[in-house]
Amino acid sequence: MTDELALENQLCFALYSASRAMTAMYRPQLDALGITYPQYLVLLALWQRDDRTVGDLCSALELDSGTLSPLLKRLEAAGFVARRRSTADERRVEITLTDRGRELRSAACRIPARSAEIAGLPGEELIQLRETLHRLTEALTAHTRSKEIPR
């Protein structure tokens, strides 16, 4: 008989443990670049498409502005991004990469391959895992949103 409440049988714990292990694996690679894991995620979004609003970045990263704003301030202080008010709508803040932020991309290019190598799983399995996690996230997000109180 399987104990359904055993810690090792919990999907939530497996995801939590994997997330912590993944972040720890990234740490030395990102330390060498002078950025944290959350800052790396912001930069990934900007390397994919530069010149985004804070709201757009919040959506892309699934973060609220209270979490994202301090990350952006630290990235700006480090010289990787510039923040400016939109000329069309002063309520909107636009984020763009600086030359230094664009240059960091080339140094970060080796991170995905190195991370996959460290994970020790075949490429196909990593792609399958990523797609499964995307589907899980979508299902959980849809469920959570359906339970929210309408405004």
RAHUVEN-V693133 format. One record per helix or strand of 2 or more residues. SS is the DSSP state (h for helix, s for strand). FROM is the first residue (numbers start at 1). TO is the last residue. If there is no record, write none. Layout:
ss = <SS SS>
from = <FROM FROM>
to = <TO TO>
This chain:
ss = <h h h s h h s s h h h>
from = <7 11 37 52 54 65 81 93 99 111 123>
to = <9 31 48 53 61 77 85 97 108 119 147>
